[in-house]
Amino acid sequence: MVWVSRVGRPIDAAPQAEAWATSWTAGALRDLRAAPAPSWPRFLGRAWQRALGTARDERHLTRAWALESAALIGVATIAAADRGRARRALWRPALAVCLTGIGALDGFVHLGLNRTSPGAPPFATLGPALALTHLRGACAALLLADLVTGRSYGDRALRALVVIAGLSDLLDGPLARRLGRATDLGRWHDAAADGAWTIAILGQLAARGRIPRWLPPLALARFALPLFLGARCYFGRVEPALNSATGWGRLSGATLAALIGVALFPPRAAPLAVRLRPALTAATSLTLVAAALAQAKRVMSDE
């Protein structure tokens, strides 16, 4: 098996593979596959009990998770509040809180991954880098809730959320590495936040008529294909999926950022941006397809 770091450099496979082979997750998945009648509820129940055990053993970490989750849910509730129509005033905050809560629950289940390497003890706090990542996820939750319940955010609010999410994406990785806190949990949540944010902002722009409506589903497929193949590797062969950055992935991120930047402005405010959109849309579409195939190839590289 070839292991690749987040920056695309090969790393020593033996310690990583050995740590995975002896991990609780690998053992539980092997037991599941060996059972005459595999029981997913039992597997999920065991995973939940293990998460509760981590919460009991790592009380400082659990307290830090609870405080951060409460803060994010509070911010989502306030930011999603709508004093206009009564129906939206209820449903948009409720959906934003629900989506933010799902991310927080995933963090609780995977608190044991708040470590720099398999076998290392978890950090006692989530740290500022993870907080930035989770902030980007909360921005995605706000936009998705707004999109589902009836768009009402204006262009200024949308641009403000783009700035917040963009800064978090630029800063969380370098900050984690600078502090020596590049954790498995951070890598997992960074990828999840990137996917959710991309779908959310593209959906908002498509609803405003700034980009084609087929582009958000294409972006969803770009993230879903490697995720599906990784899940098959993880659950089917009981092996960790290779999930790291590719050159096409970086290029697709750059073209996406450029397209989002020009699409944020209405036609009358930026005529030049309107002329750039077709070329950027074509480039983004091609790089999204190439990025999905490149990452799928990496995930399947040891089959």
N, C-alpha and C positions, 0 to 999 in steps of 0.2 A: 504493500500500500504506500502511495506517495502522499505525504502530508505537506500542506502548503500553508504558510503563515498568512495573516491578514494583509500583508504588503506584497504577497506573491512570491516570497522566497521559500525554498524547500527547508524543512526543519527535520530534526531527527525523529524518525517514525517509531523507533522501538519503545521509548518511554511512554509516548502517547498511546500506542496500541496496547501496551501492557496495562497501563492505568485503566483504559476502557474495558479491557477483557476482564479485569478483576472488580469492576465497579458494580454497585448495587443494581443500576439500571440494566446493564448487560445480563447479569444473573437473573433478574426478574423476567426479562424478555426471553431468555433461553428456557426458563421454566414454563413460560406461557406457550412457547412453540412446542415444547415436549409433552404438554398435557394432552390426553386423549380428546378432550373437548375444551379448547382454549376459552378462558373466561376473561373478557376485557373488563367487565365490572370488577372482578377480583383484582386484576392488575392495577386498575385505576384506584381501587380502594387501598391497595398496598402502597401506591405512590402517595396518596393523601396521608396515610398514617406516617409515612417517612417524612413528609413535609411537616406534620405536626411535631414529630420528634426533633427535627431541625429547629423548629420554632422554640421548643422547650429548652434545647441545649444552647441556643444562641439568642439569649433574651435581649441583649443590646441590639443585635441586628434586627430582630423582630420588632423592637420598639422603633428603631429608625425607619423600618419599612412602613409601620402603621402611621407614623407622623407624616412621612412623605406622601403616602396614599391619601390621607385625610386632607392634606394641603392641596394636592392636585384635584381631588374631587370637589373641594370647596371652590377653587378657582374655576373649574369647569362649570359649576352651578351658576356662579356669578356671571361668567362670560357668556353663557348660553341663555341667560334670562332675557325674555322678550316681553315688553309691556304693551305690545301692540295687540294682536289678536289673542283672545283668551285661550283658544285651543293650543296655539303654538307656544304660548307662555308656559304651558305645562309640559307638553311633549318634547320640546327641544332640550330643555335642561335635563329631563328624565333620561332621554336617550344619550346625551353627552355624559351624564353620570354613569349610566350603564356601561358604555364603551370604555370609559376611563377605569371603571371598577374591574372590568374584565382584564385589562392590562395589569392592574394592581394584584388581582388574584393570581395571575400567571407568575408575577414576581414572588408572591408568597410561596407558591408551589416549588419554585426553583431557587429559593434563597440559598440552598446548599451550593449553587453554582457561583456564588459571589466570592470567587477565589481566582488566583492567577493561573493555576494548573491543577489537573486531577490529583487528588490526594492531599493538596495543600489545605490548611484550615481556612474557613470563610473569614472575610473581613468583618469587623464588628459594626460597621456602618456601610451604607450604600455608596457614599462618596459623591462629590460634586459632578463628576463626569456622568454617572448614571442618572443623576437628577436632571441634567441637561437632556439626556436621551429621553427620559420619561416626559419632560416638558414638550418635546416634539411629538410624542405620542398623544399627549393631551390636546395639542393643536389639531392633530388629525381627527381626534374624536369630536372636537367642536365643529370642524368643517363637515364631517360626515353626518352629524346630527342635524346641522343646518340644511344640508342637501336633502336629507330624507324628509324632514318636516316642512320644507318650503323655504327656499333661499330668501334670506333677508339681510345678510351681512352686505354692507356696501363695499365699494372698491377700497376705501381707506382701511377699513377693518381687515379686509382680505390681505392687503399689502403688509399691514402690521403683523399679521400671523405668519406671512411668508418670511418676513425679516427675522422673527423670533425663531421659527423652525430652521431657517437657513443658518443662523448663527449657532444654534445648538448642534447642527450637523457638522459645522466646521470645527467646533471647539471640543466636542465630547471625546473624540478619539485621541487627539494630541494631549488633552488634559489627563486622560486616563493613563497614557504612556508616561507622561512627565511625572505623575504621582506614583508610578509603579502599580497601578490598579487596573490594568487591562484584564478584566475578568471574563470568565465564560458567560456569566449572566449579562454582562455588558455587550458582548458580541451578539448574543441571541436577541436581546432587546433592541440593539441598534438596527439589526436587519429588519426586525418586525416594525419598528418605528419608521424606517425608510419606506417600506412597502406601503404601510397605512397612509403615511403622509403623501406619497406620490399619487395614490389612488384618490385621496380626498381632494387634493388641490387640482388635479386634472378633472375630476368630476365637477368641481365648482366652475372651472374655466369653460368646460363643455356646456354646462347649464347656462352660462352667460353668452354662448355663441362665439367664444374667442378661439376655440380649437374644435376640430371635428369630433363628433360624438363617438366615433369608433376608437379614438385614441385611448381613453381610460380602460376599456376592455383589453386592448392590446398590452397596456402596461400591467394590468392584472395578470394576464397570461405570462408576461415576462417574469413575474415573481412566483406564480403558481407552478410553473413547470419544474424549476429546480426544487421547489418545496415538495412537490409530489414525488419526484425521484429520490430526494433525500429521505422522505418518510418511508419509501419502499426499501431503501438501503438500511434504515434504522430499525424498522419493525420486521422487515422480511429476512434480512441476513444478519441481524444483530451486529451491525457494524456502524461506526459513526460516519455520518455523511461529510464529505469534503466540501466545506462551504467557505470560500474565501474570494477576495476580490479578483477580477479579471480585467485585462486591458479594455475589452469591449464594455464591461460594466462601468468602468470609469468614464469611458467616452460617452456612453448612453446617459450617465449622470450629468455630464457637462452639457450635452445637447438638450436634455430635459430642463436644466436650470436656465439655459438661454431661452428656450421656448416659453417657459413660465414667466421669465422676466419681461419678454415683449408682449405676452398675452395679458399681463396684468393691467395694461393701460387700454382704455377704450379707444376706438378708431379715431375720434375727433381729437383726442389729446395727443396721440402719437401716430401720425400718418406713416412715418417711416417704419415703425414697428409692424404695421399692418402689411406692408410690402415684404417684410422679412418672414412673416409667419409661414407661408407655403413652403419655402426652402427649409426652414427649421423643422416644420412638421414632417417633411419627408426624411430629413436626416435623423430626427428622433425616432421615427418608425423603424428605419433600417437598423439603427444601433440597438433599439430595444429587442428586436428579433435576434440580432447577432449576440447580444449579451445573454439572452435566455439560452441560446444554443451553446454558447461557450461555458456557461456555468453548469448546464446540464451535462456537458461532456466531462467537466471536472468531477461532478458528483459521481458519474458512472465510470470514472477512469480506472477503477480497480476491479470492474466486473469481468 
